[in-house]
């Protein structure tokens, strides 16, 4: 009996350790904060080029990402910062370099770039190929998602300067509720950090409905029931936001509450009559 009890005790201990480990792994999984790029490198005859060099440069900051194509000609650049524009140079010995520019990466999505290199016995001049910005047909989709770029953030009107003024661009949004779900189940992260109302007392976010200034946000992604394994620990809608990072140019932002000025002028006008 004593031996059996020891075995059962050991089993329970190992079982609890396994459960604790699985829970820690689940909690450690963060939300999406980066973008990516992949594709295939071939020649003009469609033959794959293993070992081709691919270098992507984030033009505003000069950040570089590099890799080489595998035996089947495929390359993959994960963990890239969202936004752009990017300039991508693809090169291989005995072939002319190809340069793709004006490429914009969206948060949580992968831009597909298939490069075709031309043979050259001598070094040729740089060939400039202007790439199109990523769209729903060029990226790997992992569920219903709406990406809101920095250009949209800086030009769209905002009443309360809250995150709800931004997420309304999603056709599934109704305040903090998405696709009819309870707003308290919506997950809101900034650079992977959780900014939810963890007590679940209301669907409003902490910090008066916007825990971070809109001027500090680079891009926002709204997802509805994603099947991306990187996005976990919530049900219904999810809001992924990333903050701005430095560039090689000095600049700043400012805003004014136009609606308040209009209302004050209207009240003065009504009082004078």
C-alpha positions in Angstrom: 0.0 0.0 0.0 2.8 2.4 0.9 4.5 1.8 -2.5 1.2 2.4 -4.3 0.6 5.6 -2.4 4.1 6.8 -3.3 3.4 6.1 -7.0 0.1 8.0 -6.9 1.8 10.9 -5.1 4.5 11.1 -7.7 2.0 10.9 -10.5 -0.1 13.8 -9.0 3.1 15.9 -8.6 4.2 15.4 -12.1 0.7 16.0 -13.4 0.4 19.3 -11.6 3.9 20.3 -12.8 2.8 19.6 -16.4 -0.4 21.6 -16.0 1.5 24.5 -14.5 4.0 24.4 -17.4 1.2 24.4 -20.0 -0.5 27.3 -18.3 2.8 29.3 -18.2 3.4 28.6 -21.9 -0.1 29.8 -22.7 0.3 33.0 -20.7 3.6 33.7 -22.2 2.2 33.8 -25.7 1.9 37.5 -26.7 -0.2 39.3 -29.3 1.0 40.2 -32.8 3.3 43.2 -32.9 5.3 42.7 -36.1 4.9 42.0 -39.8 6.8 39.7 -42.2 7.8 39.1 -45.8 8.4 35.9 -47.8 8.5 34.7 -51.4 10.4 32.8 -54.0 13.5 33.7 -56.0 13.6 32.4 -59.6 15.3 33.2 -62.9 13.4 34.2 -66.1 13.0 30.5 -67.0 11.3 29.7 -63.7 14.2 27.9 -62.2 14.7 28.4 -58.5 17.8 30.1 -57.2 19.0 28.7 -53.9 21.3 30.9 -51.9 20.1 34.2 -53.3 20.6 37.2 -50.9 17.6 39.2 -49.8 18.0 42.5 -47.9 15.0 44.6 -46.9 15.6 48.1 -45.6 13.1 50.2 -43.6 13.8 53.5 -45.4 12.7 55.9 -42.6 14.9 54.4 -39.9 17.5 52.5 -42.0 16.7 49.2 -40.2 17.9 46.2 -42.2 16.6 42.6 -42.4 18.5 40.0 -44.4 18.3 36.3 -45.3 19.1 33.9 -48.1 16.8 31.6 -50.1 16.7 27.9 -49.3 17.2 24.9 -51.6 13.8 25.5 -53.1 14.3 29.2 -53.7 12.0 30.3 -50.8 13.0 33.0 -48.3 11.3 34.2 -45.1 11.8 37.4 -43.1 9.7 37.3 -39.9 9.6 39.8 -37.1 9.8 43.0 -39.3 8.5 46.3 -38.1 5.2 47.3 -39.5 4.8 50.2 -41.9 7.3 51.4 -44.4 8.2 52.2 -47.1 10.6 49.3 -47.5 13.2 48.9 -50.2 14.2 45.2 -51.0 17.3 44.2 -52.9 17.6 40.6 -54.3 20.9 39.4 -55.7 22.6 36.2 -56.8 26.0 35.5 -58.4 25.8 35.7 -62.2 22.5 37.5 -62.2 21.6 41.2 -62.1 20.3 42.7 -58.9 16.6 43.5 -58.6 15.3 46.3 -56.3 11.7 46.6 -55.2 10.7 49.8 -53.5 7.6 51.5 -52.0 6.6 48.4 -50.1 4.4 48.8 -47.0 3.9 46.1 -44.4 0.8 45.8 -42.4 0.6 44.7 -38.8 0.2 41.0 -38.3 0.3 40.2 -42.1 2.9 38.8 -44.4 3.9 40.5 -47.7 4.5 38.1 -50.5 7.4 39.1 -52.9 8.3 36.8 -55.7 11.5 38.0 -57.3 12.7 37.2 -60.8 16.4 37.7 -61.6 17.9 38.1 -65.1 21.1 36.5 -66.1 24.1 38.8 -66.7 27.7 38.1 -67.7 28.7 41.5 -66.5 27.5 43.6 -63.6 24.4 45.6 -64.7 23.1 48.8 -63.5 20.5 48.9 -60.8 17.0 47.9 -62.0 14.3 49.7 -60.1 11.0 48.0 -59.8 8.3 49.8 -57.9 6.3 47.4 -55.8 2.6 47.8 -55.0 1.5 48.2 -51.4 0.2 45.1 -49.6 -3.5 44.4 -50.0 -5.9 41.6 -49.0 -4.9 39.6 -52.1 -1.1 39.9 -51.4 -1.0 38.9 -47.8 -1.6 35.8 -45.7 -5.0 36.3 -44.0 -5.7 34.6 -40.7 -9.3 35.6 -40.2 -11.4 38.7 -40.5 -9.1 41.6 -39.9 -9.0 45.4 -40.5 -5.7 47.2 -40.5 -5.7 50.9 -39.8 -2.5 52.6 -41.0 -0.8 55.6 -39.5 -2.0 57.8 -42.4 -5.6 56.9 -41.5 -5.0 57.6 -37.9 -3.6 61.1 -38.6 -6.3 62.1 -41.1 -9.6 60.6 -39.8 -11.7 62.8 -37.4 -11.9 61.9 -33.7 -14.6 63.0 -31.3 -13.2 61.7 -28.0 -9.7 60.8 -29.1 -10.4 57.3 -27.9 -9.6 54.0 -29.4 -13.3 53.5 -30.3 -12.9 56.4 -32.8 -10.3 54.3 -34.6 -11.8 50.8 -34.4 -15.1 52.0 -35.9 -13.4 51.5 -39.3 -14.0 47.8 -38.8 -17.4 46.7 -40.2 -17.8 44.4 -37.2 -17.3 47.2 -34.6 -19.9 48.7 -32.3 -18.0 50.6 -29.6 -15.8 47.9 -27.9 -18.1 45.2 -29.1 -17.3 43.2 -32.2 -19.5 41.0 -34.2 -22.2 41.2 -31.5 -19.9 39.9 -28.7 -19.7 41.4 -25.3 -17.3 44.3 -25.2 -15.8 43.0 -21.9 -14.4 40.0 -23.8 -12.6 42.2 -26.3 -8.8 42.1 -25.9 -6.7 45.3 -26.3 -2.9 45.2 -26.4 -0.2 47.8 -27.0 3.1 46.4 -28.2 1.9 43.0 -26.8 1.1 44.4 -23.3 -2.5 43.9 -22.0 -4.5 47.1 -21.4 -7.9 45.6 -20.7 -10.3 46.3 -17.9 -9.3 43.1 -16.1 -12.0 43.3 -13.5 -14.7 43.1 -16.2 -16.9 45.7 -14.6 -17.6 47.4 -17.9 -16.6 47.3 -21.5 -14.7 50.6 -21.2 -10.9 50.6 -21.3 -8.9 52.0 -18.4 -7.5 55.5 -18.6 -10.8 57.1 -19.5 -11.4 54.9 -22.5 -7.9 55.4 -24.1 -4.9 54.3 -22.0 -2.5 55.6 -24.5 -2.4 58.7 -26.7 -3.5 58.2 -30.3 -0.4 60.3 -31.3 1.8 57.5 -30.0 0.2 54.8 -32.0 1.8 53.7 -35.3 -0.8 51.2 -36.5 -3.9 49.3 -35.3 -5.2 45.9 -36.3 -8.7 44.8 -35.4 -9.3 41.0 -35.6 -12.5 39.0 -35.1 -12.1 35.4 -33.9 -8.7 34.9 -35.5 -7.3 31.5 -36.1 -3.7 32.7 -35.8 -2.0 30.7 -33.0 0.0 33.8 -31.9 -3.2 35.5 -30.8 -4.6 33.8 -27.7 -6.2 34.3 -24.3 -9.4 36.0 -25.5 -12.6 35.3 -27.3 -14.4 37.5 -29.8 -12.7 40.7 -31.0 -9.1 41.7 -30.5 -7.3 45.0 -31.0 -3.6 45.0 -31.6 -1.8 48.4 -31.5 1.9 49.2 -31.9 3.6 52.4 -30.9 5.7 54.6 -33.1 9.5 54.2 -33.1 12.2 56.6 -34.1 13.3 57.6 -37.6 16.2 59.6 -39.0 14.1 62.8 -39.1 13.0 65.0 -36.3 9.3 65.6 -36.2 6.3 65.9 -33.9 2.5 66.1 -33.8 -0.1 68.4 -32.3 -3.9 68.4 -32.3 -6.8 70.8 -31.4 -10.3 70.2 -30.4 -12.2 71.9 -33.2 -15.6 70.8 -32.1 -15.2 72.6 -28.7 -14.3 75.8 -30.5 -17.3 75.5 -32.8 -19.7 74.9 -29.9 -18.3 77.9 -28.0 -18.8 80.2 -31.1 -22.3 78.8 -31.6 -23.2 79.5 -27.9 -21.9 83.1 -28.2 -23.8 83.6 -31.4 -27.0 82.3 -29.8 -26.5 84.4 -26.7 -26.1 87.6 -28.8 -29.5 87.0 -30.4 
